[in-house]
Amino acid sequence: MASVLIVAVLVLLNRRTSANPLHAHDRSIRPYGTCKSFDIPIFATADSAIYDIPRVNNDVEATAWAIWDATRTNPHGPYSRLQNTTTSETFKIHAQLCVPKARSPRGDILQLATHGVHYDSRYWDSAYQPEQHSYVDASLKAGYSIFTYDRLGVGQSDHPDAYTVVQGAIELEILRQLTLMARNGSLYDAAKRVQTKNKVQLQAPAKPDKVIHIGHSFGSVLTSSFLANYAKLSDGAIITGYLLGLDLASAGSTSWSLEYAATANPPYDRGSGYVVAKNDGIQNVFFGGNITTAYTPALFEYGNAIKQPVPIGEIASSWRILNNFAPNFTKPIQFLLPEKDFYICRGDCVGLTNATDLRATTYPNASAIEVVIQPNTGHALPLHNNATAGFQLTFDFLKSNGL
């Protein structure tokens, strides 16, 4: 009976449409800080394209797209491009800003976190046992402010055309705009103006002194591209669940075990071209390690409950932002890799890179580079039993580098 109740609660946390709340209960007031959720209009312009990729309007076509995408001889990247276009539009981006209650040496440092594919910003902020699995709560406890947001096409942000609009370049530009807003203080101003039912006030400065960029998976792809293109806008970076190499995505999109999002059970409020992973797909990609010690059934159920659809144009266009070489980045960077990450490292990240390799190939002028492994952990680092140990690895690195 207890396990049934746990599953029922987790399912209630699942957000299928943009009308539902961010969480099943109000978490604006935390043990170590306060948070405000709000929507931001972001005007963004970027190069885009029309790609020669299959249409997806049912479950059979969802699987067929995954097979097409995983077929090595099919045209990918620029080779599947039919026509160059430009996307120029104002998008609603849903966000959350959290600041610590107590002033600390790190209170004026803002972490700007970008989540990956298959999830929204709740990846960073588990409502299930948050004291053990919420990176947001851990950051507040460590004295940092943190900004999380739902990427375009995901969660409570806008869900535009999955083929021609939600593409890598426009998402990179949205990240740039959010960073500029953070640095000039307008992001903080927007959060402070939000009126909440319980009259929450953010004790935040006018603007952060420093901005640290943190990413997970596709969010790390975006963050890496951001550092390559806009290095001067970042004071430090944390790359999680991502390593550019031969093993990246070698498991293929068929491992996602997809269905059409609009007709999933229950359905998501999405149109053509949005696909969502079934439960076994979430396990394939996000959970790893010893199944008796790495994570609990409840964590796995929660990971399934908060999953989100993926727009396939995002995948087709990802080649545009796989530009990692960042000679102008002169700040500290940490790579936090899950030991048993199947999708990034084909099940074992140990020994695949080190600081010397990364300095030679990617960050020649970084002030510090660290590669650390989170043991007995799969791709979704916060949703494993030793999540807090992984959080501490990041906080120790930041503090040791004056952040």
Secondary structure, DSSP 8 states (H G I E B T S, - for coil): -HHHHHHHHHHHT---STTS-SSSS--SB-SSEEEEEEEEEEEEEEEEEEE------SHHHHHHHHHHHH-TTS--GGGGEEEEEEEEEEEEEEEEEEEESS--TTTTEEEEEE--TT--GGGGB-SSSHHHHBHHHHHHHTT-EEEEE--TTSTTS----TTTTS-HHHHHHHHHHHHHHHHHTHHHHHHHH---TT-------SS-SEEEEEEETHHHHHHHHHHHH-GGG-S-EEEES---STTTTTT-GGGG-EEEGGGSSS--S--TTEEEE-HHHHHHHH--S-TTTS--HHHHHHHHHT---EEHHHHHTGGGG-----TT--SEEEEEEETT-HHHHTT--TTS--HHHHHHHT-TT-SEEEEEEETT--S-GGGSTTHHHHHHHHHHHHHHTT-
